[in-house]
């Protein structure tokens, strides 16, 4: 079910496509404007500095977050960090994609309750949390984030973008990456796909990425 306000102001608004005639140049201009607005909305809702536009689904976005944090933490190859913690409250599909991506990268994936995360393990480079959880519980992860950062680990959060219109943005309690699916705004499925995932992070992370 697509909310009426989105239908009226986005999908049924010809200004998103062109103000003139339906030629390619004007269509491209409308798409660029739509992407900029999407990125601005994501950055504001998540409390992060920058956002992309966009990824395929939430699982893919989570895998990209894991790989990005792995590369950031392993800029010094002499001291590798290869363990990533995944909360059991993540969506099952997200966990499966993470497991698939982790294997060829040599990442040790530990799936457990976030209350059991052990950041004293020197091999841990980051973790991922679900906000709200897959059962709909809203959990305050501030202490988990503080523990991770004290140990030098990074934190990614898979968040329901629509819920962030009411809940505290993960960026405000210290998340390093916020990701998720825009499907919850009622974006049409398009006969099974593609979806529209979002990915937001801190500006300094983009500058620090190797290569």
C-alpha positions in Angstrom: 0.0 0.0 0.0 1.6 3.2 -1.1 0.7 6.2 1.1 -1.4 8.8 -0.7 1.1 11.6 0.2 3.9 9.7 -1.7 1.6 9.0 -4.6 0.5 12.6 -5.0 3.8 14.3 -4.4 6.3 11.9 -5.9 4.9 9.2 -8.2 2.1 11.4 -9.7 4.1 14.6 -9.8 5.2 15.3 -13.4 7.8 17.7 -12.0 9.9 14.7 -11.1 10.2 13.8 -14.8 10.2 17.0 -16.8 8.8 20.5 -16.9 8.9 20.6 -20.6 8.6 17.7 -23.1 9.4 14.0 -22.5 12.9 14.0 -24.1 15.9 12.3 -22.7 17.6 15.4 -21.4 14.7 16.5 -19.3 14.0 13.0 -18.0 17.7 12.8 -16.9 17.4 16.1 -15.2 14.3 15.0 -13.3 16.1 11.8 -12.2 19.1 13.7 -10.9 16.8 15.9 -8.9 14.9 12.9 -7.5 18.2 11.2 -6.5 19.4 14.3 -4.8 16.2 14.6 -2.8 16.3 10.9 -1.9 19.9 11.3 -0.6 19.0 14.4 1.4 16.0 12.7 2.9 18.1 9.6 3.9 20.9 11.7 5.4 18.4 13.7 7.5 16.4 10.7 8.7 19.5 8.6 9.7 21.4 11.5 11.2 24.4 10.8 8.9 26.6 13.0 6.7 26.3 11.4 3.3 24.0 8.9 1.5 24.2 7.0 -1.7 21.5 6.5 -4.3 21.1 3.5 -4.0 21.5 -0.2 -3.5 19.4 -3.2 -4.5 18.1 -4.5 -1.1 18.7 -4.4 2.6 20.8 -7.6 2.6 23.1 -6.2 -0.2 23.4 -2.9 1.7 24.4 -4.8 4.9 27.0 -6.8 3.0 28.4 -3.6 1.5 28.6 -2.1 5.0 30.4 -5.1 6.4 32.9 -5.0 3.5 33.5 -1.3 3.9 34.1 -1.6 7.6 36.4 -4.5 7.0 38.5 -2.5 4.5 38.6 0.5 6.8 39.8 -1.5 9.8 42.4 -3.5 7.7 44.3 -0.6 6.1 47.3 -2.0 7.9 47.6 -5.6 6.5 50.2 -6.5 9.3 47.4 -6.6 11.9 44.3 -8.1 10.3 40.8 -7.9 11.8 38.4 -10.5 10.5 35.5 -11.1 12.9 32.1 -9.4 12.4 29.3 -9.6 14.9 25.7 -10.0 13.7 22.7 -9.6 16.1 20.1 -12.4 15.9 17.5 -9.6 15.6 18.6 -8.9 12.1 16.2 -10.0 9.3 16.9 -13.7 8.3 17.5 -12.6 4.7 20.1 -10.1 5.7 22.0 -12.7 7.8 22.0 -15.1 4.8 23.4 -12.5 2.5 26.1 -11.5 5.0 27.1 -15.2 5.4 27.4 -15.5 1.6 29.5 -12.4 1.2 31.7 -13.2 4.3 32.9 -16.6 3.2 35.0 -15.6 0.1 36.4 -12.6 2.0 37.6 -14.7 4.9 35.4 -12.9 7.4 34.4 -14.9 10.5 30.7 -14.1 11.0 29.4 -14.6 14.6 25.6 -14.5 14.8 24.4 -14.0 18.4 22.3 -11.8 20.7 23.7 -8.2 20.8 23.9 -8.5 24.6 26.5 -11.2 24.1 28.7 -9.2 21.8 32.4 -9.5 22.9 34.4 -6.5 21.8 37.3 -7.6 23.9 38.1 -10.0 21.1 41.0 -8.3 19.3 39.9 -9.8 16.0 36.5 -8.0 15.9 36.4 -5.1 13.4 32.6 -4.3 13.6 29.1 -5.4 14.2 25.6 -4.9 12.8 22.4 -4.1 14.7 18.7 -4.1 13.6 16.6 -1.0 14.5 13.8 -1.8 15.3 14.4 -5.6 15.6 12.9 -8.1 13.2 10.1 -8.6 15.8 9.4 -4.8 16.0 11.2 -4.2 19.3 12.8 -0.8 19.7 16.1 -1.3 21.5 18.4 1.4 22.9 21.8 0.4 21.4 23.7 3.4 22.8 25.7 1.2 25.3 26.5 -1.4 22.6 27.8 1.4 20.3 29.9 2.9 23.1 31.4 -0.5 23.9 32.3 -1.1 20.3 33.9 2.3 19.8 35.9 2.0 23.0 37.3 -1.3 21.6 38.0 0.4 18.2 35.3 -1.5 16.4 32.7 0.0 14.0 28.9 -0.2 14.1 26.5 -0.6 11.3 22.7 -0.4 11.8 20.0 -1.8 9.6 17.1 0.6 10.2 13.5 0.9 9.1 13.7 4.2 7.3 10.0 5.0 7.9 10.3 4.4 11.7 13.1 7.0 11.8 10.5 9.7 11.3 9.6 9.0 14.9 12.6 7.2 16.5 16.0 8.7 17.4 18.2 8.5 14.3 21.1 6.0 14.7 23.6 8.7 13.8 22.6 10.5 17.0 23.6 7.6 19.2 26.9 6.9 17.4 26.3 4.6 14.5 29.0 4.6 11.8 26.8 3.3 8.9 23.0 3.2 8.6 21.4 1.1 5.9 18.0 -0.4 5.1 15.2 -0.6 2.6 13.0 2.2 1.2 10.3 -0.4 0.5 8.7 0.5 3.7 7.6 3.8 2.2 5.3 1.9 -0.1 7.6 1.8 -3.1 6.0 -0.5 -5.7 7.6 -3.9 -5.9 7.9 -3.9 -9.7 7.0 -7.5 -10.2 9.4 -8.7 -7.5 12.2 -6.2 -7.8 14.3 -4.3 -7.9 14.0 -2.7 -4.5 15.5 0.6 -3.3 18.0 0.2 -0.4 19.7 3.1 1.2 23.2 3.4 2.7 24.4 6.4 4.7 27.7 7.0 6.5 30.0 9.6 7.9 31.9 11.9 5.6 35.3 11.0 7.0 34.7 7.3 6.2 34.3 8.1 2.5 37.6 10.0 2.6 39.4 7.2 4.4 38.4 4.4 2.1 41.5 2.7 0.6 41.9 3.4 -3.1 
